[in-house]
């Protein structure tokens, strides 16, 4: 179950690239994607990444609070996972600039296969961000659920 989102994301990318090669107009002809993968995509990614990074910081503060209460370091693996999610989010944010820049190049405009692959990559980046946000929420819920009520 831990790797199933990455398997689904890999299958989506493989299917998307296959469709982009066989029927490039499927993704490149989509009006919404054509208008979305530009500054709107960057705006969405900036909001998602900003909110998620705030959650990463908040989780680290909660880990520290719990560790101080018990005077013991015990969240090293969890901290590494949360940090990895933060790094992936930042990389996806930079990736959104690269995708939007490439899509705006005049050499790409007539090439339906490349436009289609760019749209698939943008959708995959959004799916990955959604998965990371879900993981961060699930982590926060687990911490809140295991906290004693009496404090």
N, CA, C and O atoms as a DFTB+ gen file, in Angstrom:
604 C
 N C O
     1  1       0.821      -1.198       0.000
     2  2       0.000       0.000       0.000
     3  2       0.862       1.258       0.000
     4  3       0.448       2.301      -0.505
     5  1       2.075       1.154       0.574
     6  2       2.935       2.319       0.677
     7  2       3.386       2.825      -0.687
     8  3       3.525       4.032      -0.885
     9  1       3.617       1.910      -1.631
    10  2       4.131       2.301      -2.935
    11  2       3.041       2.414      -3.999
    12  3       3.339       2.764      -5.141
    13  1       1.803       2.130      -3.658
    14  2       0.739       2.132      -4.660
    15  2       0.545       3.484      -5.348
    16  3       0.270       3.488      -6.548
    17  1       0.669       4.632      -4.676
    18  2       0.530       5.897      -5.415
    19  2       1.633       6.081      -6.453
    20  3       1.397       6.642      -7.523
    21  1       2.834       5.611      -6.138
    22  2       3.926       5.755      -7.093
    23  2       3.748       4.800      -8.269
    24  3       4.127       5.114      -9.397
    25  1       3.174       3.641      -7.997
    26  2       2.865       2.714      -9.076
    27  2       1.791       3.324      -9.973
    28  3       1.908       3.287     -11.198
    29  1       0.742       3.885      -9.364
    30  2      -0.314       4.532     -10.141
    31  2       0.224       5.711     -10.945
    32  3      -0.147       5.897     -12.104
    33  1       1.095       6.506     -10.331
    34  2       1.686       7.649     -11.029
    35  2       2.546       7.180     -12.208
    36  3       2.505       7.773     -13.286
    37  1       3.319       6.118     -11.997
    38  2       4.144       5.558     -13.074
    39  2       3.280       5.034     -14.207
    40  3       3.575       5.276     -15.378
    41  1       2.208       4.312     -13.866
    42  2       1.299       3.805     -14.886
    43  2       0.656       4.969     -15.642
    44  3       0.527       4.914     -16.865
    45  1       0.249       6.025     -14.922
    46  2      -0.341       7.197     -15.573
    47  2       0.638       7.828     -16.550
    48  3       0.267       8.158     -17.676
    49  1       1.879       7.998     -16.130
    50  2       2.880       8.629     -17.000
    51  2       3.153       7.750     -18.218
    52  3       3.246       8.257     -19.336
    53  1       3.281       6.444     -18.014
    54  2       3.537       5.542     -19.143
    55  2       2.366       5.570     -20.122
    56  3       2.562       5.663     -21.333
    57  1       1.143       5.490     -19.586
    58  2      -0.042       5.550     -20.456
    59  2      -0.151       6.911     -21.135
    60  3      -0.479       6.991     -22.319
    61  1       0.123       7.983     -20.387
    62  2       0.054       9.327     -20.963
    63  2       1.059       9.544     -22.071
    64  3       0.736      10.146     -23.095
    65  1       2.274       9.059     -21.879
    66  2       3.298       9.197     -22.927
    67  2       2.919       8.335     -24.130
    68  3       3.104       8.748     -25.275
    69  1       2.391       7.142     -23.873
    70  2       1.954       6.282     -24.978
    71  2       0.844       6.946     -25.780
    72  3       0.874       6.937     -27.010
    73  1      -0.130       7.521     -25.092
    74  2      -1.212       8.225     -25.775
    75  2      -0.656       9.437     -26.516
    76  3      -1.100       9.751     -27.620
    77  1       0.318      10.118     -25.905
    78  2       0.917      11.289     -26.545
    79  2       1.621      10.937     -27.843
    80  3       1.668      11.748     -28.768
    81  1       2.164       9.742     -27.914
    82  2       2.849       9.315     -29.130
    83  2       1.845       8.813     -30.173
    84  3       1.954       9.128     -31.358
    85  1       0.862       8.022     -29.710
    86  2      -0.107       7.421     -30.644
    87  2      -1.201       8.393     -31.091
    88  3      -1.551       8.446     -32.270
    89  1      -1.729       9.151     -30.150
    90  2      -2.792      10.126     -30.457
    91  2      -2.464      11.445     -29.754
    92  3      -3.087      11.768     -28.742
    93  1      -1.527      12.194     -30.256
    94  2      -1.060      13.394     -29.562
    95  2      -2.138      14.455     -29.360
    96  3      -2.038      15.266     -28.439
    97  1      -3.157      14.462     -30.200
    98  2      -4.205      15.474     -30.058
    99  2      -5.075      15.235     -28.827
   100  3      -5.821      16.127     -28.422
   101  1      -4.992      14.039     -28.220
   102  2      -5.803      13.747     -27.039
   103  2      -5.478      14.714     -25.903
   104  3      -6.387      15.291     -25.307
   105  1      -4.197      14.896     -25.597
   106  2      -3.802      15.835     -24.548
   107  2      -3.469      17.224     -25.096
   108  3      -3.798      18.232     -24.470
   109  1      -2.829      17.282     -26.242
   110  2      -2.431      18.593     -26.766
   111  2      -3.628      19.389     -27.273
   112  3      -3.583      20.619     -27.304
   113  1      -4.681      18.710     -27.665
   114  2      -5.869      19.399     -28.147
   115  2      -6.840      19.803     -27.056
   116  3      -7.850      20.451     -27.327
   117  1      -6.540      19.427     -25.834
   118  2      -7.407      19.779     -24.715
   119  2      -7.249      21.273     -24.416
   120  3      -6.169      21.731     -24.042
   121  1      -8.334      22.017     -24.586
   122  2      -8.286      23.476     -24.439
   123  2      -7.929      23.875     -23.007
   124  3      -7.148      24.803     -22.796
   125  1      -8.500      23.174     -22.025
   126  2      -8.199      23.516     -20.632
   127  2      -6.710      23.348     -20.350
   128  3      -6.071      24.258     -19.823
   129  1      -6.155      22.188     -20.699
   130  2      -4.735      21.954     -20.443
   131  2      -3.861      22.929     -21.217
   132  3      -2.835      23.389     -20.715
   133  1      -4.269      23.241     -22.437
   134  2      -3.486      24.165     -23.247
   135  2      -3.402      25.547     -22.601
   136  3      -2.354      26.191     -22.640
   137  1      -4.498      25.997     -22.012
   138  2      -4.504      27.313     -21.365
   139  2      -3.994      27.265     -19.932
   140  3      -3.563      28.282     -19.390
   141  1      -4.042      26.085     -19.315
   142  2      -3.644      25.954     -17.914
   143  2      -2.144      25.843     -17.727
   144  3      -1.592      26.424     -16.792
   145  1      -1.475      25.105     -18.602
   146  2      -0.043      24.871     -18.424
   147  2       0.714      26.100     -18.922
   148  3       1.241      26.119     -20.035
   149  1       0.753      27.101     -18.090
   150  2       1.496      28.349     -18.292
   151  2       1.615      29.001     -16.921
   152  3       1.945      28.311     -15.956
   153  1       1.367      30.264     -16.798
   154  2       1.485      30.928     -15.501
   155  2       0.430      30.423     -14.508
   156  3       0.657      30.484     -13.299
   157  1      -0.710      29.929     -14.988
   158  2      -1.725      29.386     -14.079
   159  2      -1.201      28.139     -13.366
   160  3      -1.449      27.943     -12.177
   161  1      -0.490      27.318     -14.090
   162  2       0.110      26.113     -13.513
   163  2       1.134      26.497     -12.445
   164  3       1.180      25.899     -11.371
   165  1       1.945      27.491     -12.752
   166  2       2.938      27.963     -11.777
   167  2       2.236      28.531     -10.541
   168  3       2.668      28.282      -9.415
   169  1       1.163      29.288     -10.744
   170  2       0.416      29.850      -9.607
   171  2      -0.151      28.747      -8.721
   172  3      -0.036      28.807      -7.497
   173  1      -0.760      27.748      -9.337
   174  2      -1.312      26.637      -8.563
   175  2      -0.221      25.935      -7.769
   176  3      -0.382      25.661      -6.580
   177  1       0.879      25.651      -8.429
   178  2       1.978      24.954      -7.757
   179  2       2.560      25.800      -6.624
   180  3       2.937      25.260      -5.583
   181  1       2.635      27.100      -6.812
   182  2       3.185      27.947      -5.743
   183  2       2.286      27.931      -4.513
   184  3       2.784      27.893      -3.388
   185  1       0.984      27.958      -4.708
   186  2       0.067      27.906      -3.565
   187  2       0.159      26.550      -2.867
   188  3       0.265      26.483      -1.643
   189  1       0.120      25.476      -3.647
   190  2       0.176      24.131      -3.072
   191  2       1.489      23.921      -2.319
   192  3       1.492      23.397      -1.205
   193  1       2.589      24.325      -2.919
   194  2       3.898      24.132      -2.287
   195  2       4.028      24.988      -1.035
   196  3       4.559      24.518      -0.029
   197  1       3.564      26.217      -1.069
   198  2       3.648      27.089       0.104
   199  2       2.855      26.521       1.275
   200  3       3.360      26.444       2.395
   201  1       1.631      26.131       1.017
   202  2       0.790      25.576       2.085
   203  2       1.390      24.279       2.615
   204  3       1.405      24.046       3.823
   205  1       1.876      23.448       1.722
   206  2       2.450      22.169       2.149
   207  2       3.740      22.361       2.936
   208  3       3.984      21.642       3.905
   209  1       4.568      23.319       2.536
   210  2       5.802      23.561       3.283
   211  2       5.521      24.116       4.676
   212  3       6.264      23.841       5.617
   213  1       4.460      24.889       4.806
   214  2       4.048      25.342       6.144
   215  2       3.659      24.125       6.989
   216  3       3.971      24.059       8.178
   217  1       2.982      23.176       6.366
   218  2       2.617      21.948       7.080
   219  2       3.858      21.153       7.480
   220  3       3.895      20.570       8.564
   221  1       4.865      21.123       6.623
   222  2       6.109      20.438       6.949
   223  2       6.751      21.071       8.182
   224  3       7.185      20.368       9.094
   225  1       6.806      22.383       8.201
   226  2       7.391      23.087       9.351
   227  2       6.573      22.807      10.613
   228  3       7.140      22.563      11.678
   229  1       5.259      22.841      10.499
   230  2       4.399      22.579      11.647
   231  2       4.592      21.153      12.170
   232  3       4.600      20.937      13.382
   233  1       4.744      20.201      11.286
   234  2       4.985      18.824      11.730
   235  2       6.313      18.717      12.476
   236  3       6.398      18.029      13.493
   237  1       7.340      19.389      11.980
   238  2       8.625      19.374      12.684
   239  2       8.490      19.997      14.071
   240  3       9.088      19.509      15.030
   241  1       7.722      21.056      14.181
   242  2       7.518      21.673      15.491
   243  2       6.770      20.726      16.430
   244  3       7.085      20.671      17.619
   245  1       5.799      19.991      15.927
   246  2       5.076      19.018      16.746
   247  2       5.992      17.876      17.173
   248  3       5.959      17.441      18.324
   249  1       6.813      17.392      16.235
   250  2       7.777      16.343      16.597
   251  2       8.699      16.823      17.708
   252  3       8.962      16.092      18.663
   253  1       9.188      18.048      17.583
   254  2      10.084      18.603      18.604
   255  2       9.372      18.745      19.942
   256  3       9.949      18.424      20.981
   257  1       8.145      19.213      19.938
   258  2       7.375      19.368      21.167
   259  2       7.194      18.026      21.870
   260  3       7.350      17.933      23.088
   261  1       6.868      16.997      21.110
   262  2       6.670      15.667      21.703
   263  2       7.993      15.114      22.213
   264  3       8.043      14.532      23.296
   265  1       9.059      15.289      21.449
   266  2      10.369      14.792      21.881
   267  2      10.847      15.503      23.140
   268  3      11.450      14.875      24.010
   269  1      10.593      16.775      23.248
   270  2      10.986      17.502      24.464
   271  2      10.184      17.036      25.670
   272  3      10.709      16.955      26.781
   273  1       8.923      16.731      25.449
   274  2       8.085      16.289      26.563
   275  2       8.580      14.962      27.116
   276  3       8.532      14.745      28.327
   277  1       9.056      14.065      26.246
   278  2       9.539      12.763      26.683
   279  2      11.057      12.718      26.795
   280  3      11.623      11.684      27.150
   281  1      11.722      13.834      26.496
   282  2      13.176      13.953      26.591
   283  2      13.878      12.822      25.841
   284  3      14.806      12.188      26.345
   285  1      13.403      12.598      24.628
   286  2      13.964      11.507      23.835
   287  2      13.721      11.767      22.345
   288  3      12.609      12.118      21.948
   289  1      14.755      11.596      21.524
   290  2      14.621      11.730      20.070
   291  2      14.054      10.413      19.518
   292  3      14.658       9.354      19.686
   293  1      12.921      10.488      18.877
   294  2      12.315       9.258      18.361
   295  2      11.644       9.419      17.004
   296  3      10.995       8.483      16.535
   297  1      11.777      10.556      16.367
   298  2      11.093      10.796      15.097
   299  2      12.057      10.998      13.934
   300  3      11.732      11.711      12.984
   301  1      13.242      10.382      13.992
   302  2      14.220      10.586      12.927
   303  2      13.681      10.127      11.573
   304  3      13.786      10.859      10.589
   305  1      13.108       8.931      11.512
   306  2      12.594       8.414      10.251
   307  2      11.432       9.271       9.749
   308  3      11.345       9.562       8.556
   309  1      10.559       9.667      10.638
   310  2       9.426      10.510      10.250
   311  2       9.900      11.867       9.752
   312  3       9.366      12.400       8.779
   313  1      10.906      12.426      10.423
   314  2      11.452      13.711       9.981
   315  2      12.073      13.593       8.584
   316  3      11.904      14.487       7.754
   317  1      12.787      12.499       8.326
   318  2      13.386      12.306       6.998
   319  2      12.305      12.201       5.925
   320  3      12.454      12.745       4.830
   321  1      11.228      11.506       6.242
   322  2      10.129      11.373       5.280
   323  2       9.482      12.719       5.003
   324  3       9.209      13.055       3.850
   325  1       9.236      13.488       6.048
   326  2       8.633      14.811       5.879
   327  2       9.582      15.724       5.109
   328  3       9.141      16.480       4.244
   329  1      10.872      15.664       5.410
   330  2      11.854      16.470       4.672
   331  2      11.899      16.065       3.199
   332  3      11.975      16.925       2.321
   333  1      11.854      14.765       2.926
   334  2      11.859      14.295       1.538
   335  2      10.639      14.821       0.794
   336  3      10.742      15.220      -0.366
   337  1       9.487      14.823       1.455
   338  2       8.288      15.372       0.826
   339  2       8.452      16.859       0.527
   340  3       8.016      17.332      -0.523
   341  1       9.073      17.592       1.435
   342  2       9.325      19.015       1.202
   343  2      10.263      19.243       0.029
   344  3      10.048      20.151      -0.775
   345  1      11.291      18.431      -0.072
   346  2      12.244      18.557      -1.188
   347  2      11.559      18.224      -2.508
   348  3      11.782      18.897      -3.514
   349  1      10.724      17.181      -2.504
   350  2       9.988      16.824      -3.723
   351  2       9.068      17.968      -4.134
   352  3       8.963      18.283      -5.319
   353  1       8.404      18.589      -3.170
   354  2       7.518      19.709      -3.487
   355  2       8.280      20.879      -4.115
   356  3       7.822      21.477      -5.089
   357  1       9.434      21.195      -3.553
   358  2      10.244      22.279      -4.109
   359  2      10.711      21.917      -5.521
   360  3      10.701      22.763      -6.415
   361  1      11.117      20.665      -5.719
   362  2      11.540      20.220      -7.051
   363  2      10.383      20.304      -8.045
   364  3      10.584      20.696      -9.195
   365  1       9.181      19.942      -7.616
   366  2       8.018      20.038      -8.497
   367  2       7.693      21.493      -8.828
   368  3       7.242      21.794      -9.933
   369  1       7.919      22.386      -7.883
   370  2       7.699      23.804      -8.136
   371  2       8.667      24.321      -9.209
   372  3       8.267      25.038     -10.126
   373  1       9.933      23.949      -9.081
   374  2      10.922      24.328     -10.095
   375  2      10.563      23.678     -11.431
   376  3      10.686      24.298     -12.488
   377  1      10.118      22.426     -11.371
   378  2       9.702      21.696     -12.564
   379  2       8.553      22.404     -13.272
   380  3       8.475      22.384     -14.501
   381  1       7.661      23.030     -12.505
   382  2       6.536      23.750     -13.123
   383  2       7.037      24.936     -13.951
   384  3       6.472      25.240     -15.002
   385  1       8.087      25.601     -13.488
   386  2       8.678      26.682     -14.279
   387  2       9.280      26.134     -15.571
   388  3       9.109      26.712     -16.644
   389  1       9.983      25.017     -15.452
   390  2      10.625      24.423     -16.624
   391  2       9.569      24.008     -17.646
   392  3       9.705      24.291     -18.836
   393  1       8.523      23.338     -17.179
   394  2       7.458      22.897     -18.086
   395  2       6.813      24.095     -18.776
   396  3       6.623      24.086     -19.993
   397  1       6.481      25.112     -18.010
   398  2       5.825      26.286     -18.593
   399  2       6.744      27.015     -19.568
   400  3       6.290      27.514     -20.598
   401  1       8.039      27.076     -19.244
   402  2       8.996      27.717     -20.140
   403  2       9.114      26.943     -21.450
   404  3       9.097      27.527     -22.533
   405  1       9.233      25.627     -21.336
   406  2       9.361      24.803     -22.543
   407  2       8.101      24.907     -23.398
   408  3       8.182      25.006     -24.623
   409  1       6.938      24.885     -22.748
   410  2       5.687      24.958     -23.501
   411  2       5.565      26.283     -24.248
   412  3       4.962      26.330     -25.320
   413  1       6.118      27.340     -23.706
   414  2       6.032      28.645     -24.338
   415  2       7.021      28.870     -25.475
   416  3       6.956      29.897     -26.150
   417  1       7.924      27.942     -25.696
   418  2       8.914      28.105     -26.765
   419  2       8.238      27.959     -28.128
   420  3       7.408      27.069     -28.316
   421  1       8.587      28.822     -29.073
   422  2       7.945      28.761     -30.396
   423  2       8.222      27.453     -31.145
   424  3       7.414      27.038     -31.977
   425  1       9.348      26.804     -30.860
   426  2       9.678      25.546     -31.528
   427  2       8.733      24.425     -31.123
   428  3       8.551      23.467     -31.874
   429  1       8.137      24.533     -29.956
   430  2       7.265      23.488     -29.421
   431  2       5.833      23.648     -29.922
   432  3       5.099      22.664     -30.009
   433  1       5.436      24.847     -30.245
   434  2       4.033      25.147     -30.526
   435  2       3.407      24.254     -31.591
   436  3       2.238      23.894     -31.451
   437  1       4.097      23.892     -32.606
   438  2       3.519      23.066     -33.654
   439  2       3.669      21.574     -33.431
   440  3       3.047      20.782     -34.140
   441  1       4.482      21.170     -32.459
   442  2       4.754      19.759     -32.228
   443  2       3.746      19.199     -31.225
   444  3       3.893      19.396     -30.019
   445  1       2.736      18.509     -31.717
   446  2       1.663      18.009     -30.854
   447  2       2.147      16.964     -29.858
   448  3       1.646      16.911     -28.735
   449  1       3.111      16.129     -30.244
   450  2       3.611      15.092     -29.337
   451  2       4.272      15.704     -28.112
   452  3       4.016      15.279     -26.986
   453  1       5.118      16.697     -28.329
   454  2       5.812      17.325     -27.199
   455  2       4.825      18.099     -26.329
   456  3       4.915      18.043     -25.102
   457  1       3.894      18.814     -26.936
   458  2       2.873      19.519     -26.150
   459  2       2.074      18.539     -25.309
   460  3       1.778      18.804     -24.144
   461  1       1.730      17.420     -25.896
   462  2       0.966      16.405     -25.184
   463  2       1.759      15.838     -23.998
   464  3       1.216      15.666     -22.907
   465  1       3.031      15.552     -24.220
   466  2       3.881      15.031     -23.143
   467  2       4.034      16.078     -22.042
   468  3       4.056      15.729     -20.862
   469  1       4.139      17.335     -22.405
   470  2       4.220      18.412     -21.409
   471  2       2.941      18.447     -20.567
   472  3       3.009      18.625     -19.351
   473  1       1.792      18.282     -21.194
   474  2       0.530      18.275     -20.444
   475  2       0.457      17.077     -19.501
   476  3      -0.027      17.199     -18.376
   477  1       0.936      15.923     -19.956
   478  2       0.968      14.729     -19.097
   479  2       1.899      14.974     -17.906
   480  3       1.563      14.617     -16.777
   481  1       3.054      15.573     -18.145
   482  2       4.002      15.856     -17.057
   483  2       3.395      16.831     -16.051
   484  3       3.597      16.678     -14.846
   485  1       2.657      17.824     -16.527
   486  2       2.014      18.776     -15.620
   487  2       0.954      18.078     -14.767
   488  3       0.862      18.324     -13.564
   489  1       0.160      17.217     -15.384
   490  2      -0.846      16.468     -14.621
   491  2      -0.192      15.541     -13.601
   492  3      -0.675      15.413     -12.477
   493  1       0.893      14.905     -13.988
   494  2       1.610      14.030     -13.057
   495  2       2.160      14.824     -11.872
   496  3       2.113      14.352     -10.736
   497  1       2.676      16.013     -12.127
   498  2       3.186      16.856     -11.038
   499  2       2.063      17.235     -10.074
   500  3       2.257      17.237      -8.858
   501  1       0.898      17.554     -10.617
   502  2      -0.245      17.896      -9.758
   503  2      -0.671      16.687      -8.931
   504  3      -0.950      16.813      -7.738
   505  1      -0.722      15.510      -9.565
   506  2      -1.090      14.303      -8.826
   507  2      -0.102      14.030      -7.696
   508  3      -0.509      13.658      -6.596
   509  1       1.181      14.210      -7.957
   510  2       2.194      13.992      -6.916
   511  2       2.020      14.994      -5.768
   512  3       2.147      14.619      -4.602
   513  1       1.736      16.243      -6.080
   514  2       1.497      17.243      -5.032
   515  2       0.282      16.874      -4.185
   516  3       0.303      17.012      -2.962
   517  1      -0.762      16.409      -4.839
   518  2      -1.960      16.003      -4.098
   519  2      -1.630      14.836      -3.184
   520  3      -2.085      14.801      -2.040
   521  1      -0.850      13.885      -3.664
   522  2      -0.480      12.747      -2.823
   523  2       0.356      13.195      -1.622
   524  3       0.140      12.718      -0.507
   525  1       1.292      14.090      -1.834
   526  2       2.121      14.576      -0.727
   527  2       1.268      15.329       0.284
   528  3       1.448      15.160       1.490
   529  1       0.342      16.156      -0.189
   530  2      -0.547      16.862       0.749
   531  2      -1.366      15.863       1.557
   532  3      -1.554      16.050       2.759
   533  1      -1.854      14.810       0.918
   534  2      -2.599      13.770       1.636
   535  2      -1.725      13.114       2.696
   536  3      -2.173      12.902       3.823
   537  1      -0.486      12.793       2.348
   538  2       0.436      12.176       3.313
   539  2       0.700      13.103       4.504
   540  3       0.749      12.643       5.645
   541  1       0.867      14.388       4.249
   542  2       1.107      15.332       5.345
   543  2      -0.114      15.438       6.253
   544  3       0.018      15.498       7.475
   545  1      -1.290      15.463       5.658
   546  2      -2.515      15.509       6.466
   547  2      -2.654      14.238       7.287
   548  3      -3.018      14.294       8.461
   549  1      -2.365      13.089       6.675
   550  2      -2.450      11.819       7.397
   551  2      -1.450      11.769       8.552
   552  3      -1.759      11.239       9.619
   553  1      -0.264      12.312       8.344
   554  2       0.737      12.356       9.407
   555  2       0.261      13.248      10.555
   556  3       0.381      12.875      11.722
   557  1      -0.274      14.415      10.229
   558  2      -0.783      15.314      11.269
   559  2      -1.943      14.663      12.021
   560  3      -2.050      14.809      13.238
   561  1      -2.799      13.956      11.316
   562  2      -3.918      13.269      11.960
   563  2      -3.411      12.185      12.899
   564  3      -3.958      12.012      13.987
   565  1      -2.384      11.460      12.503
   566  2      -1.825      10.407      13.354
   567  2      -1.235      11.000      14.625
   568  3      -1.413      10.453      15.714
   569  1      -0.538      12.111      14.488
   570  2       0.035      12.774      15.682
   571  2      -1.085      13.231      16.597
   572  3      -1.020      13.005      17.806
   573  1      -2.115      13.871      16.047
   574  2      -3.222      14.366      16.865
   575  2      -3.988      13.236      17.516
   576  3      -4.436      13.365      18.656
   577  1      -4.145      12.132      16.809
   578  2      -4.898      10.992      17.350
   579  2      -4.163      10.330      18.498
   580  3      -4.806       9.819      19.415
   581  1      -2.850      10.321      18.482
   582  2      -2.085       9.626      19.516
   583  2      -1.732      10.538      20.693
   584  3      -1.203      10.057      21.696
   585  1      -2.004      11.807      20.600
   586  2      -1.726      12.726      21.707
   587  2      -2.697      12.466      22.851
   588  3      -3.893      12.289      22.621
   589  1      -2.194      12.442      24.078
   590  2      -3.099      12.274      25.214
   591  2      -3.956      13.515      25.405
   592  3      -3.494      14.634      25.179
   593  1      -5.200      13.322      25.819
   594  2      -6.114      14.432      25.986
   595  2      -5.811      15.263      27.228
   596  3      -6.043      16.472      27.230
   597  1      -5.307      14.648      28.260
   598  2      -5.054      15.338      29.526
   599  2      -3.847      16.245      29.493
   600  3      -3.705      17.106      30.361
   601  1      -2.959      16.076      28.501
   602  2      -1.783      16.932      28.321
   603  2      -0.892      16.909      29.480
   604  3       0.140      17.580      29.478
